[in-house]
């Protein structure tokens, strides 16, 4: 798990009060709702100093910590995400 994924996973676990893994879909698990999605977007913007544009608001990009990591790396121009499997 890279640093971005670890930080996102820690935020998710604390905010949702449930241990969340890098590939856990917290929306499908019923841990998150649309209100939390807004909180998550705000966290990503603030923590990674980026702007989530209207065209970026695809729930698929925010369903798991690994997907958020790829989104952050795309928006910031960081190296491609490689999964540790």
Secondary structure, 3 states (H helix, E strand, C coil): CCHHHHHHHHHHHHHHCCCCCCCCCCCCCCCCCHHHHHHHHHHHHHHHCCCCCHHHCCHHHHCCHHHHHHHHHHHHCCCCCCCCC
